[in-house]
Amino acid sequence: RYLNPLDINTIKGSALKTKKLLLIEEGYGTVTAEVLAQLIESLGDKYVESHRLYSKFETLGVNKEHEEDVIVNAAKIEAKLKAVL
């Protein structure tokens, strides 16, 4: 709902309300980087504590342990949320 087209005003409104933003992406961080760039440009002199969580830029093999280390999962999201809040 917020990504296509990117509704930066909705994201900005939420971020200004809470003064915090956590962007999560299963990919390599390119989408979250764009969202953050647009948000910073639209905020002007207002401050929002921002954090990003995205997958490591590595080639995945068939090893499950390696996959869990590289890809964003529920445990990583929970840990990041606890750290941010």
N, C-alpha and C positions, 0 to 999 in steps of 0.2 A: 504494500500500500504506500510506503514512503519512498521506494527506490525507483519506480518507473512510472511516471517521471519523478525525479527526486524532489520530495516536498521538504525542502530545507527549512521552511518556516515552521512546520510542525515539530521537527527535530529541535530547532532553535528555541521554540516556546517551551518545550519540555526541559531542555538543558538549562534555560534561564530560571525556570521554576525551581529546579532541584540544585542548581549550580554544579551538577555532575553529569558526566556522559561516559557511558561504556559502549564502545562499538565492537561488535563481535562478528567475525567473518571466518567461514570455514576455508576460504581460499588463502591467498598469500598476502593479503592486506591492501590490495589495490583499491577495492571499493571503499574500505574504511578510510583510507588515506584521502580519497576524493571527498567523502562526506565531511571529514574533519577539515579539509582545506576550505570547502565552501562555508562551513560553519564559522571558522575563524574569520574569513572575509566578511561575513554578514554580521558578526558580533561587534565589530568595531573595538571600542575600549572596554567592553564588558568581559568579565572573567568567568570561565567555566572550567572546572577540573575535568580533564578528559583522559581517557585510557583506551587502549586498543588491545584486542586479543585476536590473534589470527594464527593460522597454521605456519609451521616452519617451512622455509623454502628448501625442501629436500625431495629427492626422488623416493617414492615409496616402493618397497619390495613386498614380499609375501609374509614377512615377519610381523605378527600381530603386536608384539611389544613395541617394535619400531613404529608401527602405524599409530598406536596409542600415544607415543611420545610426540609425533609430528602433528597430528590432526587435533583440532579443537574438539573437546568433548564436554559432557556435563560436569565432570569433576573439575576441569580447568575453569569452566565458566563459574561454578560455585566458588572456587578459591579466589578468582579475580573479583567477584562480587563482594566477598567478605573483606578483601583487601581494600576495596574502594569505599565500602560503606563503613 
